Amino acid sequence: MDLSMSIASGSMSMSTARLMTDMNVALMGKVLDTAQVQGEVLQDMMESVPSPETHLLDVYA
């Protein structure tokens, strides 16, 4: 294998690695957005539960 093939192969590997890194970062951003939305919904659900002084919460339901 000559030098030009080594450079081309290395360039392709670096390009592929950069693409995979960009895709992983974008995917993690979407995962974090989803986790934030789920947390907000869970917080809203917890705030809508009647106070424990007046009603009991059945955690097994």
Buried (B, 14 or more C-beta within 10 A) or exposed (E): EEEEEEEEEEEEEEEEEEEEEEEEEEEEEEEEEEEEEEEEEEEEEEEEEEEEEEEEEEEEE
